[in-house]
Amino acid sequence: MTQHRHAQGRICPNCDGFPRVAIATGTRRPDGTRTTSPVTCPSCHGRGTVARAYPPAL
């Protein structure tokens, strides 16, 4: 059987497809684990893809 490939969305140029990350703050909790802060890409709003930009009609 053949495999079907679906069209891929355009990957966000700002986050390279990794829209949500956890940034280590540098501090540690009393049990020794690091505290992290979740961050979402502001340009794609956590989707990882952006809409294609079509040229304006003349």
mmCIF file of the N, C-alpha and C atoms, coordinates in Angstrom:
data_MODEL
# 
_entry.id   MODEL 
# 
loop_
_atom_site.group_PDB 
_atom_site.id 
_atom_site.type_symbol 
_atom_site.label_atom_id 
_atom_site.label_alt_id 
_atom_site.label_comp_id 
_atom_site.label_asym_id 
_atom_site.label_entity_id 
_atom_site.label_seq_id 
_atom_site.pdbx_PDB_ins_code 
_atom_site.Cartn_x 
_atom_site.Cartn_y 
_atom_site.Cartn_z 
_atom_site.occupancy 
_atom_site.B_iso_or_equiv 
_atom_site.pdbx_formal_charge 
_atom_site.auth_seq_id 
_atom_site.auth_comp_id 
_atom_site.auth_asym_id 
_atom_site.auth_atom_id 
_atom_site.pdbx_PDB_model_num 
ATOM 1   N N  . MET A 1 1  ? 0.834  -1.191 0.000  1.00 0.00 ? 1  MET A N  1 
ATOM 2   C CA . MET A 1 1  ? 0.000  0.000  0.000  1.00 0.00 ? 1  MET A CA 1 
ATOM 3   C C  . MET A 1 1  ? 0.870  1.244  0.000  1.00 0.00 ? 1  MET A C  1 
ATOM 4   N N  . THR A 1 2  ? 0.391  2.242  -0.669 1.00 0.00 ? 2  THR A N  1 
ATOM 5   C CA . THR A 1 2  ? 1.147  3.494  -0.713 1.00 0.00 ? 2  THR A CA 1 
ATOM 6   C C  . THR A 1 2  ? 0.826  4.339  0.505  1.00 0.00 ? 2  THR A C  1 
ATOM 7   N N  . GLN A 1 3  ? 1.757  5.181  0.856  1.00 0.00 ? 3  GLN A N  1 
ATOM 8   C CA . GLN A 1 3  ? 1.571  6.104  1.973  1.00 0.00 ? 3  GLN A CA 1 
ATOM 9   C C  . GLN A 1 3  ? 1.178  7.466  1.425  1.00 0.00 ? 3  GLN A C  1 
ATOM 10  N N  . HIS A 1 4  ? 0.209  8.079  2.045  1.00 0.00 ? 4  HIS A N  1 
ATOM 11  C CA . HIS A 1 4  ? -0.236 9.405  1.616  1.00 0.00 ? 4  HIS A CA 1 
ATOM 12  C C  . HIS A 1 4  ? 0.449  10.454 2.485  1.00 0.00 ? 4  HIS A C  1 
ATOM 13  N N  . ARG A 1 5  ? 0.959  11.468 1.857  1.00 0.00 ? 5  ARG A N  1 
ATOM 14  C CA . ARG A 1 5  ? 1.574  12.586 2.585  1.00 0.00 ? 5  ARG A CA 1 
ATOM 15  C C  . ARG A 1 5  ? 0.650  13.776 2.524  1.00 0.00 ? 5  ARG A C  1 
ATOM 16  N N  . HIS A 1 6  ? 0.283  14.277 3.684  1.00 0.00 ? 6  HIS A N  1 
ATOM 17  C CA . HIS A 1 6  ? -0.570 15.453 3.736  1.00 0.00 ? 6  HIS A CA 1 
ATOM 18  C C  . HIS A 1 6  ? 0.295  16.701 3.645  1.00 0.00 ? 6  HIS A C  1 
ATOM 19  N N  . ALA A 1 7  ? -0.281 17.757 3.123  1.00 0.00 ? 7  ALA A N  1 
ATOM 20  C CA . ALA A 1 7  ? 0.452  19.009 2.988  1.00 0.00 ? 7  ALA A CA 1 
ATOM 21  C C  . ALA A 1 7  ? 0.826  19.534 4.368  1.00 0.00 ? 7  ALA A C  1 
ATOM 22  N N  . GLN A 1 8  ? 2.073  19.876 4.521  1.00 0.00 ? 8  GLN A N  1 
ATOM 23  C CA . GLN A 1 8  ? 2.558  20.407 5.790  1.00 0.00 ? 8  GLN A CA 1 
ATOM 24  C C  . GLN A 1 8  ? 2.258  21.902 5.870  1.00 0.00 ? 8  GLN A C  1 
ATOM 25  N N  . GLY A 1 9  ? 1.931  22.367 7.066  1.00 0.00 ? 9  GLY A N  1 
ATOM 26  C CA . GLY A 1 9  ? 1.750  23.791 7.274  1.00 0.00 ? 9  GLY A CA 1 
ATOM 27  C C  . GLY A 1 9  ? 3.099  24.481 7.305  1.00 0.00 ? 9  GLY A C  1 
ATOM 28  N N  . ARG A 1 10 ? 3.106  25.762 7.116  1.00 0.00 ? 10 ARG A N  1 
ATOM 29  C CA . ARG A 1 10 ? 4.351  26.525 7.141  1.00 0.00 ? 10 ARG A CA 1 
ATOM 30  C C  . ARG A 1 10 ? 4.802  26.663 8.584  1.00 0.00 ? 10 ARG A C  1 
ATOM 31  N N  . ILE A 1 11 ? 6.008  26.227 8.874  1.00 0.00 ? 11 ILE A N  1 
ATOM 32  C CA . ILE A 1 11 ? 6.536  26.273 10.239 1.00 0.00 ? 11 ILE A CA 1 
ATOM 33  C C  . ILE A 1 11 ? 6.824  27.718 10.617 1.00 0.00 ? 11 ILE A C  1 
ATOM 34  N N  . CYS A 1 12 ? 6.501  28.059 11.839 1.00 0.00 ? 12 CYS A N  1 
ATOM 35  C CA . CYS A 1 12 ? 6.710  29.415 12.347 1.00 0.00 ? 12 CYS A CA 1 
ATOM 36  C C  . CYS A 1 12 ? 8.197  29.755 12.302 1.00 0.00 ? 12 CYS A C  1 
ATOM 37  N N  . PRO A 1 13 ? 8.577  30.882 11.690 1.00 0.00 ? 13 PRO A N  1 
ATOM 38  C CA . PRO A 1 13 ? 9.990  31.235 11.602 1.00 0.00 ? 13 PRO A CA 1 
ATOM 39  C C  . PRO A 1 13 ? 10.592 31.685 12.936 1.00 0.00 ? 13 PRO A C  1 
ATOM 40  N N  . ASN A 1 14 ? 9.761  32.056 13.890 1.00 0.00 ? 14 ASN A N  1 
ATOM 41  C CA . ASN A 1 14 ? 10.290 32.532 15.173 1.00 0.00 ? 14 ASN A CA 1 
ATOM 42  C C  . ASN A 1 14 ? 10.597 31.394 16.140 1.00 0.00 ? 14 ASN A C  1 
ATOM 43  N N  . CYS A 1 15 ? 9.770  30.345 16.138 1.00 0.00 ? 15 CYS A N  1 
ATOM 44  C CA . CYS A 1 15 ? 9.991  29.265 17.108 1.00 0.00 ? 15 CYS A CA 1 
ATOM 45  C C  . CYS A 1 15 ? 10.415 27.958 16.441 1.00 0.00 ? 15 CYS A C  1 
ATOM 46  N N  . ASP A 1 16 ? 10.495 27.904 15.131 1.00 0.00 ? 16 ASP A N  1 
ATOM 47  C CA . ASP A 1 16 ? 10.892 26.708 14.368 1.00 0.00 ? 16 ASP A CA 1 
ATOM 48  C C  . ASP A 1 16 ? 10.038 25.490 14.695 1.00 0.00 ? 16 ASP A C  1 
ATOM 49  N N  . GLY A 1 17 ? 8.765  25.706 14.983 1.00 0.00 ? 17 GLY A N  1 
ATOM 50  C CA . GLY A 1 17 ? 7.857  24.594 15.242 1.00 0.00 ? 17 GLY A CA 1 
ATOM 51  C C  . GLY A 1 17 ? 7.818  24.115 16.677 1.00 0.00 ? 17 GLY A C  1 
ATOM 52  N N  . PHE A 1 18 ? 8.509  24.775 17.581 1.00 0.00 ? 18 PHE A N  1 
ATOM 53  C CA . PHE A 1 18 ? 8.470  24.437 19.009 1.00 0.00 ? 18 PHE A CA 1 
ATOM 54  C C  . PHE A 1 18 ? 7.773  25.582 19.732 1.00 0.00 ? 18 PHE A C  1 
ATOM 55  N N  . PRO A 1 19 ? 6.432  25.621 19.704 1.00 0.00 ? 19 PRO A N  1 
ATOM 56  C CA . PRO A 1 19 ? 5.703  26.793 20.189 1.00 0.00 ? 19 PRO A CA 1 
ATOM 57  C C  . PRO A 1 19 ? 5.639  26.957 21.698 1.00 0.00 ? 19 PRO A C  1 
ATOM 58  N N  . ARG A 1 20 ? 5.757  25.873 22.455 1.00 0.00 ? 20 ARG A N  1 
ATOM 59  C CA . ARG A 1 20 ? 5.726  25.974 23.918 1.00 0.00 ? 20 ARG A CA 1 
ATOM 60  C C  . ARG A 1 20 ? 6.991  25.365 24.480 1.00 0.00 ? 20 ARG A C  1 
ATOM 61  N N  . VAL A 1 21 ? 7.672  26.134 25.308 1.00 0.00 ? 21 VAL A N  1 
ATOM 62  C CA . VAL A 1 21 ? 8.903  25.657 25.929 1.00 0.00 ? 21 VAL A CA 1 
ATOM 63  C C  . VAL A 1 21 ? 8.855  25.965 27.420 1.00 0.00 ? 21 VAL A C  1 
ATOM 64  N N  . ALA A 1 22 ? 9.688  25.287 28.179 1.00 0.00 ? 22 ALA A N  1 
ATOM 65  C CA . ALA A 1 22 ? 9.818  25.542 29.608 1.00 0.00 ? 22 ALA A CA 1 
ATOM 66  C C  . ALA A 1 22 ? 11.216 26.097 29.851 1.00 0.00 ? 22 ALA A C  1 
ATOM 67  N N  . ILE A 1 23 ? 11.274 27.315 30.339 1.00 0.00 ? 23 ILE A N  1 
ATOM 68  C CA . ILE A 1 23 ? 12.538 27.994 30.597 1.00 0.00 ? 23 ILE A CA 1 
ATOM 69  C C  . ILE A 1 23 ? 12.903 27.808 32.066 1.00 0.00 ? 23 ILE A C  1 
ATOM 70  N N  . ALA A 1 24 ? 14.114 27.329 32.335 1.00 0.00 ? 24 ALA A N  1 
ATOM 71  C CA . ALA A 1 24 ? 14.578 27.193 33.717 1.00 0.00 ? 24 ALA A CA 1 
ATOM 72  C C  . ALA A 1 24 ? 14.920 28.576 34.255 1.00 0.00 ? 24 ALA A C  1 
ATOM 73  N N  . THR A 1 25 ? 14.421 28.903 35.443 1.00 0.00 ? 25 THR A N  1 
ATOM 74  C CA . THR A 1 25 ? 14.637 30.228 36.016 1.00 0.00 ? 25 THR A CA 1 
ATOM 75  C C  . THR A 1 25 ? 15.962 30.344 36.758 1.00 0.00 ? 25 THR A C  1 
ATOM 76  N N  . GLY A 1 26 ? 16.602 29.234 37.043 1.00 0.00 ? 26 GLY A N  1 
ATOM 77  C CA . GLY A 1 26 ? 17.883 29.275 37.747 1.00 0.00 ? 26 GLY A CA 1 
ATOM 78  C C  . GLY A 1 26 ? 17.769 29.042 39.234 1.00 0.00 ? 26 GLY A C  1 
ATOM 79  N N  . THR A 1 27 ? 16.566 29.110 39.779 1.00 0.00 ? 27 THR A N  1 
ATOM 80  C CA . THR A 1 27 ? 16.385 28.852 41.208 1.00 0.00 ? 27 THR A CA 1 
ATOM 81  C C  . THR A 1 27 ? 15.975 27.400 41.415 1.00 0.00 ? 27 THR A C  1 
ATOM 82  N N  . ARG A 1 28 ? 16.179 26.923 42.625 1.00 0.00 ? 28 ARG A N  1 
ATOM 83  C CA . ARG A 1 28 ? 15.817 25.542 42.951 1.00 0.00 ? 28 ARG A CA 1 
ATOM 84  C C  . ARG A 1 28 ? 14.821 25.524 44.101 1.00 0.00 ? 28 ARG A C  1 
ATOM 85  N N  . ARG A 1 29 ? 13.996 24.495 44.091 1.00 0.00 ? 29 ARG A N  1 
ATOM 86  C CA . ARG A 1 29 ? 13.050 24.281 45.184 1.00 0.00 ? 29 ARG A CA 1 
ATOM 87  C C  . ARG A 1 29 ? 13.773 23.564 46.321 1.00 0.00 ? 29 ARG A C  1 
ATOM 88  N N  . PRO A 1 30 ? 13.171 23.493 47.493 1.00 0.00 ? 30 PRO A N  1 
ATOM 89  C CA . PRO A 1 30 ? 13.823 22.806 48.612 1.00 0.00 ? 30 PRO A CA 1 
ATOM 90  C C  . PRO A 1 30 ? 14.147 21.335 48.334 1.00 0.00 ? 30 PRO A C  1 
ATOM 91  N N  . ASP A 1 31 ? 13.381 20.684 47.432 1.00 0.00 ? 31 ASP A N  1 
ATOM 92  C CA . ASP A 1 31 ? 13.667 19.276 47.132 1.00 0.00 ? 31 ASP A CA 1 
ATOM 93  C C  . ASP A 1 31 ? 14.750 19.115 46.066 1.00 0.00 ? 31 ASP A C  1 
ATOM 94  N N  . GLY A 1 32 ? 15.295 20.212 45.549 1.00 0.00 ? 32 GLY A N  1 
ATOM 95  C CA . GLY A 1 32 ? 16.399 20.156 44.605 1.00 0.00 ? 32 GLY A CA 1 
ATOM 96  C C  . GLY A 1 32 ? 16.008 20.301 43.143 1.00 0.00 ? 32 GLY A C  1 
ATOM 97  N N  . THR A 1 33 ? 14.706 20.285 42.831 1.00 0.00 ? 33 THR A N  1 
ATOM 98  C CA . THR A 1 33 ? 14.285 20.432 41.440 1.00 0.00 ? 33 THR A CA 1 
ATOM 99  C C  . THR A 1 33 ? 14.338 21.902 41.034 1.00 0.00 ? 33 THR A C  1 
ATOM 100 N N  . ARG A 1 34 ? 14.497 22.134 39.744 1.00 0.00 ? 34 ARG A N  1 
ATOM 101 C CA . ARG A 1 34 ? 14.560 23.509 39.237 1.00 0.00 ? 34 ARG A CA 1 
ATOM 102 C C  . ARG A 1 34 ? 13.158 24.038 38.963 1.00 0.00 ? 34 ARG A C  1 
ATOM 103 N N  . THR A 1 35 ? 12.962 25.323 39.170 1.00 0.00 ? 35 THR A N  1 
ATOM 104 C CA . THR A 1 35 ? 11.690 25.939 38.829 1.00 0.00 ? 35 THR A CA 1 
ATOM 105 C C  . THR A 1 35 ? 11.735 26.332 37.353 1.00 0.00 ? 35 THR A C  1 
ATOM 106 N N  . THR A 1 36 ? 10.625 26.116 36.674 1.00 0.00 ? 36 THR A N  1 
ATOM 107 C CA . THR A 1 36 ? 10.541 26.444 35.258 1.00 0.00 ? 36 THR A CA 1 
ATOM 108 C C  . THR A 1 36 ? 9.356  27.367 35.010 1.00 0.00 ? 36 THR A C  1 
ATOM 109 N N  . SER A 1 37 ? 9.435  28.070 33.907 1.00 0.00 ? 37 SER A N  1 
ATOM 110 C CA . SER A 1 37 ? 8.369  28.969 33.513 1.00 0.00 ? 37 SER A CA 1 
ATOM 111 C C  . SER A 1 37 ? 7.951  28.618 32.085 1.00 0.00 ? 37 SER A C  1 
ATOM 112 N N  . PRO A 1 38 ? 6.678  28.236 31.859 1.00 0.00 ? 38 PRO A N  1 
ATOM 113 C CA . PRO A 1 38 ? 6.252  27.919 30.501 1.00 0.00 ? 38 PRO A CA 1 
ATOM 114 C C  . PRO A 1 38 ? 6.094  29.188 29.667 1.00 0.00 ? 38 PRO A C  1 
ATOM 115 N N  . VAL A 1 39 ? 6.579  29.132 28.426 1.00 0.00 ? 39 VAL A N  1 
ATOM 116 C CA . VAL A 1 39 ? 6.522  30.288 27.535 1.00 0.00 ? 39 VAL A CA 1 
ATOM 117 C C  . VAL A 1 39 ? 5.915  29.848 26.208 1.00 0.00 ? 39 VAL A C  1 
ATOM 118 N N  . THR A 1 40 ? 4.997  30.668 25.669 1.00 0.00 ? 40 THR A N  1 
ATOM 119 C CA . THR A 1 40 ? 4.353  30.403 24.388 1.00 0.00 ? 40 THR A CA 1 
ATOM 120 C C  . THR A 1 40 ? 4.851  31.398 23.358 1.00 0.00 ? 40 THR A C  1 
ATOM 121 N N  . CYS A 1 41 ? 5.083  30.932 22.140 1.00 0.00 ? 41 CYS A N  1 
ATOM 122 C CA . CYS A 1 41 ? 5.558  31.796 21.053 1.00 0.00 ? 41 CYS A CA 1 
ATOM 123 C C  . CYS A 1 41 ? 4.523  32.894 20.776 1.00 0.00 ? 41 CYS A C  1 
ATOM 124 N N  . PRO A 1 42 ? 4.923  34.160 20.801 1.00 0.00 ? 42 PRO A N  1 
ATOM 125 C CA . PRO A 1 42 ? 3.960  35.234 20.593 1.00 0.00 ? 42 PRO A CA 1 
ATOM 126 C C  . PRO A 1 42 ? 3.508  35.393 19.145 1.00 0.00 ? 42 PRO A C  1 
ATOM 127 N N  . SER A 1 43 ? 4.292  34.934 18.182 1.00 0.00 ? 43 SER A N  1 
ATOM 128 C CA . SER A 1 43 ? 3.894  35.160 16.791 1.00 0.00 ? 43 SER A CA 1 
ATOM 129 C C  . SER A 1 43 ? 2.900  34.117 16.282 1.00 0.00 ? 43 SER A C  1 
ATOM 130 N N  . CYS A 1 44 ? 3.016  32.851 16.718 1.00 0.00 ? 44 CYS A N  1 
ATOM 131 C CA . CYS A 1 44 ? 2.080  31.821 16.251 1.00 0.00 ? 44 CYS A CA 1 
ATOM 132 C C  . CYS A 1 44 ? 1.055  31.445 17.314 1.00 0.00 ? 44 CYS A C  1 
ATOM 133 N N  . HIS A 1 45 ? 1.149  32.027 18.493 1.00 0.00 ? 45 HIS A N  1 
ATOM 134 C CA . HIS A 1 45 ? 0.207  31.806 19.596 1.00 0.00 ? 45 HIS A CA 1 
ATOM 135 C C  . HIS A 1 45 ? 0.123  30.338 20.007 1.00 0.00 ? 45 HIS A C  1 
ATOM 136 N N  . GLY A 1 46 ? 1.257  29.649 19.990 1.00 0.00 ? 46 GLY A N  1 
ATOM 137 C CA . GLY A 1 46 ? 1.316  28.283 20.472 1.00 0.00 ? 46 GLY A CA 1 
ATOM 138 C C  . GLY A 1 46 ? 0.885  27.224 19.478 1.00 0.00 ? 46 GLY A C  1 
ATOM 139 N N  . ARG A 1 47 ? 0.747  27.562 18.203 1.00 0.00 ? 47 ARG A N  1 
ATOM 140 C CA . ARG A 1 47 ? 0.347  26.578 17.195 1.00 0.00 ? 47 ARG A CA 1 
ATOM 141 C C  . ARG A 1 47 ? 1.544  25.930 16.516 1.00 0.00 ? 47 ARG A C  1 
ATOM 142 N N  . GLY A 1 48 ? 2.643  26.646 16.370 1.00 0.00 ? 48 GLY A N  1 
ATOM 143 C CA . GLY A 1 48 ? 3.825  26.106 15.696 1.00 0.00 ? 48 GLY A CA 1 
ATOM 144 C C  . GLY A 1 48 ? 3.832  26.333 14.199 1.00 0.00 ? 48 GLY A C  1 
ATOM 145 N N  . THR A 1 49 ? 2.701  26.760 13.655 1.00 0.00 ? 49 THR A N  1 
ATOM 146 C CA . THR A 1 49 ? 2.611  27.055 12.229 1.00 0.00 ? 49 THR A CA 1 
ATOM 147 C C  . THR A 1 49 ? 2.004  28.432 12.047 1.00 0.00 ? 49 THR A C  1 
ATOM 148 N N  . VAL A 1 50 ? 2.258  29.021 10.910 1.00 0.00 ? 50 VAL A N  1 
ATOM 149 C CA . VAL A 1 50 ? 1.674  30.327 10.574 1.00 0.00 ? 50 VAL A CA 1 
ATOM 150 C C  . VAL A 1 50 ? 0.997  30.219 9.213  1.00 0.00 ? 50 VAL A C  1 
ATOM 151 N N  . ALA A 1 51 ? 0.077  31.113 8.947  1.00 0.00 ? 51 ALA A N  1 
ATOM 152 C CA . ALA A 1 51 ? -0.626 31.121 7.672  1.00 0.00 ? 51 ALA A CA 1 
ATOM 153 C C  . ALA A 1 51 ? 0.318  31.596 6.563  1.00 0.00 ? 51 ALA A C  1 
ATOM 154 N N  . ARG A 1 52 ? 0.110  31.062 5.400  1.00 0.00 ? 52 ARG A N  1 
ATOM 155 C CA . ARG A 1 52 ? 0.930  31.492 4.256  1.00 0.00 ? 52 ARG A CA 1 
ATOM 156 C C  . ARG A 1 52 ? 0.563  32.924 3.891  1.00 0.00 ? 52 ARG A C  1 
ATOM 157 N N  . ALA A 1 53 ? 1.563  33.694 3.578  1.00 0.00 ? 53 ALA A N  1 
ATOM 158 C CA . ALA A 1 53 ? 1.348  35.074 3.159  1.00 0.00 ? 53 ALA A CA 1 
ATOM 159 C C  . ALA A 1 53 ? 1.217  35.092 1.645  1.00 0.00 ? 53 ALA A C  1 
ATOM 160 N N  . TYR A 1 54 ? 0.061  35.459 1.163  1.00 0.00 ? 54 TYR A N  1 
ATOM 161 C CA . TYR A 1 54 ? -0.160 35.529 -0.277 1.00 0.00 ? 54 TYR A CA 1 
ATOM 162 C C  . TYR A 1 54 ? 0.165  36.931 -0.758 1.00 0.00 ? 54 TYR A C  1 
ATOM 163 N N  . PRO A 1 55 ? 0.715  37.073 -1.958 1.00 0.00 ? 55 PRO A N  1 
ATOM 164 C CA . PRO A 1 55 ? 1.021  38.407 -2.465 1.00 0.00 ? 55 PRO A CA 1 
ATOM 165 C C  . PRO A 1 55 ? -0.275 39.186 -2.696 1.00 0.00 ? 55 PRO A C  1 
ATOM 166 N N  . PRO A 1 56 ? -0.243 40.476 -2.491 1.00 0.00 ? 56 PRO A N  1 
ATOM 167 C CA . PRO A 1 56 ? -1.472 41.272 -2.683 1.00 0.00 ? 56 PRO A CA 1 
ATOM 168 C C  . PRO A 1 56 ? -1.878 41.283 -4.164 1.00 0.00 ? 56 PRO A C  1 
ATOM 169 N N  . ALA A 1 57 ? -3.170 41.352 -4.389 1.00 0.00 ? 57 ALA A N  1 
ATOM 170 C CA . ALA A 1 57 ? -3.679 41.399 -5.765 1.00 0.00 ? 57 ALA A CA 1 
ATOM 171 C C  . ALA A 1 57 ? -3.416 42.778 -6.359 1.00 0.00 ? 57 ALA A C  1 
ATOM 172 N N  . LEU A 1 58 ? -3.043 42.793 -7.611 1.00 0.00 ? 58 LEU A N  1 
ATOM 173 C CA . LEU A 1 58 ? -2.757 44.064 -8.280 1.00 0.00 ? 58 LEU A CA 1 
ATOM 174 C C  . LEU A 1 58 ? -3.989 44.670 -8.867 1.00 0.00 ? 58 LEU A C  1 
# 
